[in-house]
Amino acid sequence: MEFNIFYVLILFIFIYLLSTVIKLSSRVKGLEYKLEQISKQFDVPESPINNELRQLLKEGNDVKAVKKVRETLGLSLVEAKQYIDVLKLEVK
């Protein structure tokens, strides 16, 4: 009986944490959108690293570009790959 209550409690904690993460994720997406709109409105120049990354992509050094993004911007592997994929679309 005690184990069942324990498992139910853990399940509720897990659901609460999952819902909190989902809420935070949606807030971050909203803030990213607002930041993008503000940067467009005030003509904020893009990151200077992008030119170096484009050069690496033209040379076919995708892995080096992802590594550079991770080191410079502090992104995770998945985020860095997504960042490079967007730049690849611009290069082509």
RADA-V171249 format. One record per residue. N is the residue number from 0. RES is the residue in one letter. PHI is phi in degrees with one decimal (NA if undefined). Layout:
BEGIN
n={N,N}
res={RES,RES}
phi={PHI,PHI}
END
This chain:
BEGIN
n={0,1,2,3,4,5,6,7,8,9,10,11,12,13,14,15,16,17,18,19,20,21,22,23,24,25,26,27,28,29,30,31,32,33,34,35,36,37,38,39,40,41,42,43,44,45,46,47,48,49,50,51,52,53,54,55,56,57,58,59,60,61,62,63,64,65,66,67,68,69,70,71,72,73,74,75,76,77,78,79,80,81,82,83,84,85,86,87,88,89,90,91}
res={M,E,F,N,I,F,Y,V,L,I,L,F,I,F,I,Y,L,L,S,T,V,I,K,L,S,S,R,V,K,G,L,E,Y,K,L,E,Q,I,S,K,Q,F,D,V,P,E,S,P,I,N,N,E,L,R,Q,L,L,K,E,G,N,D,V,K,A,V,K,K,V,R,E,T,L,G,L,S,L,V,E,A,K,Q,Y,I,D,V,L,K,L,E,V,K}
phi={NA,-65.3,-67.6,-64.9,-64.5,-60.8,-66.3,-65.7,-62.3,-63.3,-62.2,-64.8,-63.3,-61.2,-63.3,-61.8,-64.1,-63.6,-65.8,-65.0,-63.6,-64.3,-62.7,-64.3,-61.5,-68.6,-66.0,-63.6,-61.5,-63.8,-67.1,-62.9,-63.5,-61.8,-62.4,-63.8,-65.4,-65.9,-65.5,-68.8,-65.2,-101.1,50.6,-71.5,-67.8,-71.8,-60.2,-64.0,-69.3,-61.0,-64.1,-65.1,-66.5,-60.8,-63.8,-61.4,-67.4,-63.0,-81.2,85.1,-96.6,-63.1,-65.3,-64.5,-65.2,-63.7,-62.6,-63.1,-63.5,-61.9,-68.7,-79.1,-97.4,70.8,-88.3,-74.2,-61.0,-65.2,-64.1,-65.0,-63.1,-64.0,-60.8,-67.7,-61.3,-66.2,-65.8,-60.6,-62.8,-72.7,-70.1,-71.1}
END
